[in-house]
Amino acid sequence: TGPYILAALAAAGADPGQPVTVKDEPETFLRELGRALEEKPDVVVATGAVSMGRHDFIPAALGKAGAKTLFHQVAMRPGKPLFAAQFPGGPLFLGLPGNPVSTVVGLRFFLLPVLRALQGRPPEEPQAWPLAQAVTKPEGMRCFYKARRDGPSVRVLSGQASFQVRPLLAADCWAVLPEEGGMVGAQSPVDVFPL
C-alpha cells in the first residue's frame, strides 16, 4: 500500500516526505517517529499495528511519547481499528489499519479530509445515488464499499473484505452505507464518493 499512499498524498497536494519501513518493535518505531517529528510535519501517518492484538503496539507507544489519543476504533467497515492521536503543540498522528483496503479507506475518508482542512478547502460533499441492488451489511457499522456507477444507479461490487484488493480495479467510486440496519434495499439512496 506504500506506493498507493504516496501517490494519493501527492495527488492531494501534500508533500509526503520520505517513507520509512519499521520493524514491529516499539523501540524502533519510537526512534523513527522521533526522526519524523524533527521534520515538523503537519501529520504523521503509519499503517498497521493499531488493532487490539498483542503485536499492535502503536497506541501504547504513542502514549509513552506524550501523544494524547483522540480516538481508537471507529464503527465502520473496513477500517475499524483506525487510531488518531495528537502531540502537544505538534502534529496529528493517524494510524491506518494494516489490511490493504482498510488502509485505503482510512486514507480516503480520514486523512484526505484532514489535508483538505489544512489546505483551507471546504469538506467534500457526496452525491446521492440509488443502490442497484439490495446490500446486506453488519448492523451498527457504516460501510465503505467498493462500487461502480451503473447507469442511473450505483452497484456494490462483490469482494468487500479488507484484504480483497482486486475489486478496486473495477471500482470507480465508494458507496457509503449507513450504520443503521443489516440491509440497505434496492433503490435506497446512499452517499457516493469518487474513488
Salt bridges, closest charged atoms under 4 A:
GLU32 OE2 - ARG35 NH1 2.73
GLU124 OE2 - ARG108 NH2 2.83
ASP150 OD2 - ARG155 NE 3.36
ASP172 OD1 - ARG149 NE 3.67
GLU179 OE2 - ARG142 NH2 3.97
